[in-house]
């Protein structure tokens, strides 16, 4: 720790992560650090260098916030020049703390739910845990004690520049097309995900999707490779008394949880009891309202079609709200799903993109916003006159064209749904 305090740092980016690094340095009496943000110049004036190039050159380490992309930063050339110095808040945590064990979870879809389930199971079995990372609590805000398992949700943004992370258990759930604008290519995106395995030793465990086995072998990684066996989980699944976890949408996540529970020697009896009491996360296929013959589902977290596809597969008589900022190279293929969808309702500022994908497959309504779409759906329900109806927000796109984030979008959907239900149902 003292050796670390002798080094110099530049914190680049003052989002939630950057501010957590400042707080960590101040709390632990790190004196030799500077702070830089491309857009916000008002914070930490005393710590802001007059010359960025000089600060980059003099720093031993540059702690880059996950919101900063080397491909898109206005100081791209300078950052690339000193790329070998760039680390992340997760790296700093590993350099500072020694006596803890870690479970890292990453993947395009399902990270948060998987982390929450793992945390729930271990706590119920009296295993000490701390939960953080991309799931909400910055990792440097956690203070692990001896025999504590740190459960970390790691995004590709966090992993892209990490150098020192070394999880005892590393889970890579899946990789599908996402965040290509940020990473520059699918190869870069995949490389970032595989960083959770890079520093593992032979006594560590690597759990990953069977489709990624070849990629793992090609990289000659050292961890004990475990491929979750979906057929084993399906045999176990029938014993779980939890409607949310029994949905097909959770099969992939749960096969990883099932394998991890065996490594922790948790009995099937205990696992069944734990899972019965687990409640799903908000904005992930969240059934939040039932009224007469209508069910309202908030799946705002689905920001790619691959994620939305699970929701469309698991539901019937869908009035589907879709739209926002589509991900680069994302493909919307509705052929096998059309039978589940009554009508689609397009929101957001990219209406033409979604019209082009949907118009030859489904009837659609251009609502542009949630208020118009929900209003129209409740009118259409009377017209179609079906016994059971599902009003589903699963946008298959990012939210930033109209909302602060997917939580803002999901909460607005819930608020408006409850308002219009009182009016129409």
C-alpha positions, 0 to 999 in steps of 0.5 A: 500500500505504501509503495502505491502511495509513492506513485503518481496518478491522473484520473481521466473522466469525472463520472460516477467512477472517476469521482469514486476514485477521488473519494478513495484517494482522499480517504486513504491519503493519496496525495500525488494525483491529478484530475482531468475531465474533457467537458467538466472543468469546474470540479477539483480545480486545485487538482486539475493540471494546467498542461494535460500532455505533461500530466499524462507523461509524468503520471505512473498510472492513468485511471480511465473512467469507463465512459471514456473511449479511446476511439472517441475522446478528443484527446485520443492521440495523447491517450493512445500514446500513453496507453500502456499506463492506462488502468481502471478503478478495478485494477486500483482495487486489486493493487490496493486490497490483497486478502479477498476472493472475487467472482467476476461476471460479464457478458452482453446480456444477463450480468446484473441478474446473475450477480444478484442471484449469486449474491442472494444464494451465497448470503443465504448460505452464510458466505460473506459477500460484497456486490458492486461494479457496473451493477451500481456501487463503484468497486472502490466504495467497497471495503472487503474483509478477510474471507469475503467474496467480492461479486463484481459485474464487469462491463466491457468498458471497464474491462477494455483497459484493465491490466491487474484483475485476477478473479478466483471465479470468472463467468463469461455468459455470452457475447453478442453484437453490442457497443461496437461504436465504443470499441471500434470492432467486434474483435475489440469487444470480444477481447475486452470480455476475455480479459477477465480470464487473462491473469487467472492461474491454474487454481482459478475457475473459468466458466463460459458459454459453450460457443466461446470454447474455441476462443478460450482455447485459442488464447491458451488461458490457464484457469480451470475451464468449465462449460455449463451443461444446459441439460443438467440445469434443465433437469434441475429447473423443474424443482425451482418454485419461482415463476420468474426464474423458470422463464426460458429467458433465465436459462442461460444465466441459471446454468452458470449459477447452477455450476457455480453452486456446485463449486461452492458445494451448496446442496441442491436442497439449499439451492432450491430453497434459496431460489424460491425466495429470489425476486427479479431485478427492475427493468428486466422482464419485470411484471409490474401490473396486472389488470383485468385481462392485461399484463404489463411488463417492463423490459427497458434493460433490453437495449439490443434485439438479442435481449428483446428476442428472449422477451418476445419468445416467452410471451403471447399476444404482445403489444410491443413497444420498441425504439430508441437508439439502435445499436450498430450492426444490430439485426432485427429478425422477426420471422419466428416471433411474429405469431407472438406479436399483435402489433408494434408501437414505435417510439424514439427519434429513429422511427424510420429505422424501426419502420423499415425492420417491422413494416413487412412483418407486423402492423405498427403504430408510430407513437414516437413517445411512451404516452402516445403508444400506451394510450393507443395500445389500450384503445387497440386492446378493445378492438382486437378483443383477445382474452389475454394481453401483454403490454411489453416495453422491450425497446431493442435499443438504447434510451439516450435519444429521449431518456437519461438511461434505461431506468428512467425509460422504464420508470416512465413506462410504469408511471404512464401505464398505471395512469392510463389503466385507471382511465381505460380499464 
